[in-house]
Amino acid sequence: MAIIITDECINCGACEPECPNTAIYEGGVTWTWAGGTKLADVTLEDGTVIDAKSKMSPVSDEFYYIVSGKCTECTGFHEEPQCAAVCPVDCCVDDPDVRETKEELLAKKKMLHAEA
């Protein structure tokens, strides 16, 4: 599963630098698949191929947010999600709408950090 940031977020920003996948962004900030990676292109679930450097719309305009497609729960990097470990208000929690196996999370990590 992925991690989400709830609306209890105090916008402290402690989580953002901890993410090894650059999946966490400040509210209102556009994001890219390539951010923090060497990705050139990304194939979406529907088969569409997009430039990984294309700017995507923010998931939240108010609070820090996590792009679920980039979140691996730190699998392959750390024993636990680092955003949750450093959050002072415990607002980085499991996303009940995005459930993934350890194998799926490792495959996502491999895709995000593949050599270009």
Backbone torsions as a table, in degrees:
resi	resn	phi	psi	omega
1	MET	NA	165.9	176.8
2	ALA	-100.3	174.5	177.0
3	ILE	-107.9	144.5	173.5
4	ILE	-121.5	160.5	174.8
5	ILE	-108.6	121.9	-177.3
6	THR	-79.5	171.7	-179.1
7	ASP	-75.7	5.0	170.4
8	GLU	-79.9	-4.3	-179.3
9	CYS	-54.3	134.2	178.6
10	ILE	-100.8	9.7	178.1
11	ASN	57.7	38.5	180.0
12	CYS	-77.8	-24.7	178.2
13	GLY	81.6	5.3	-178.5
14	ALA	-62.2	-30.3	-175.8
15	CYS	-74.6	-37.8	-171.0
16	GLU	-53.5	-51.8	-177.7
17	PRO	-71.3	-12.0	-178.6
18	GLU	-82.5	-16.8	-174.2
19	CYS	-77.7	117.7	179.9
20	PRO	-73.2	-10.9	-178.9
21	ASN	-106.6	3.0	-174.7
22	THR	50.4	50.0	-179.1
23	ALA	-99.1	-2.6	-176.3
24	ILE	-110.6	132.2	-176.9
25	TYR	-134.8	152.0	175.2
26	GLU	-69.6	144.9	178.8
27	GLY	-52.1	135.5	178.5
28	GLY	85.4	-8.1	-177.6
29	VAL	-91.3	133.4	175.7
30	THR	-69.1	159.0	-178.9
31	TRP	-131.8	163.3	175.8
32	THR	-133.3	153.9	173.5
33	TRP	-65.4	-35.1	-175.2
34	ALA	-75.3	-21.4	-177.0
35	GLY	-48.3	117.6	178.6
36	GLY	79.0	5.3	-179.4
37	THR	-130.9	-180.0	176.9
38	LYS	-106.5	17.3	-178.6
39	LEU	-61.6	140.8	174.3
40	ALA	-105.4	-45.3	179.9
41	ASP	-133.9	155.5	176.8
42	VAL	-131.5	135.3	174.6
43	THR	-99.7	117.8	-179.2
44	LEU	-77.1	167.9	-177.9
45	GLU	-56.3	-32.0	-179.4
46	ASP	-83.3	3.4	178.6
47	GLY	93.2	-7.6	178.6
48	THR	-68.1	133.9	177.3
49	VAL	-103.5	127.4	179.4
50	ILE	-125.4	155.5	173.8
51	ASP	-66.9	124.7	-176.7
52	ALA	-64.6	-15.4	179.2
53	LYS	-92.8	0.1	178.2
54	SER	-65.4	136.1	179.4
55	LYS	-77.2	131.9	-179.2
56	MET	-108.8	153.7	-179.7
57	SER	-67.2	145.3	177.4
58	PRO	-60.7	145.2	175.6
59	VAL	-77.0	-30.5	178.8
60	SER	-140.0	142.3	175.2
61	ASP	-96.2	-13.9	-174.0
62	GLU	-103.3	-41.2	-171.3
63	PHE	-123.6	161.6	170.0
64	TYR	-54.6	148.8	-179.4
65	TYR	-141.1	160.8	178.9
66	ILE	-116.6	129.4	175.2
67	VAL	-79.9	110.1	-174.2
68	SER	-60.9	-31.8	178.9
69	GLY	-66.6	-17.2	178.2
70	LYS	-106.2	-11.4	-176.4
71	CYS	-81.3	125.9	176.2
72	THR	-114.1	13.3	-174.2
73	GLU	54.7	27.0	-179.2
74	CYS	66.1	13.7	177.6
75	THR	-58.9	131.2	-177.9
76	GLY	88.6	-8.1	178.3
77	PHE	-117.3	-49.4	-174.1
78	HIS	-138.5	166.0	179.9
79	GLU	-74.4	-23.5	-178.8
80	GLU	-145.0	158.5	176.6
81	PRO	-59.4	122.6	-175.5
82	GLN	-71.3	-28.3	177.3
83	CYS	-61.9	-44.3	179.2
84	ALA	-66.2	-36.5	-178.0
85	ALA	-65.3	-33.0	-176.9
86	VAL	-100.2	-8.7	-176.6
87	CYS	-67.3	121.2	-177.7
88	PRO	-74.5	-14.9	-178.8
89	VAL	-118.9	12.7	177.2
90	ASP	52.5	45.7	179.5
91	CYS	-102.6	2.9	174.1
92	CYS	-96.3	104.9	-172.1
93	VAL	-130.9	165.6	176.9
94	ASP	-59.2	139.1	176.9
95	ASP	-89.7	110.6	-177.8
96	PRO	-66.5	-16.4	-178.9
97	ASP	-90.3	-9.6	-179.0
98	VAL	-127.0	98.3	-179.0
99	ARG	-109.3	125.4	179.7
100	GLU	-136.0	148.8	176.5
101	THR	-80.7	166.7	176.6
102	LYS	-58.5	-38.8	179.0
103	GLU	-63.4	-41.5	178.2
104	GLU	-65.7	-39.9	178.6
105	LEU	-65.1	-40.5	177.8
106	LEU	-66.7	-37.1	177.3
107	ALA	-65.5	-38.8	177.7
108	LYS	-64.5	-42.9	177.3
109	LYS	-58.2	-45.3	-179.3
110	LYS	-62.3	-42.6	179.4
111	MET	-64.0	-44.5	-176.8
112	LEU	-68.1	-30.9	-173.7
113	HIS	-112.4	20.8	177.2
114	ALA	-68.5	148.3	177.0
115	GLU	-69.8	134.0	-179.3
116	ALA	-74.0	NA	NA
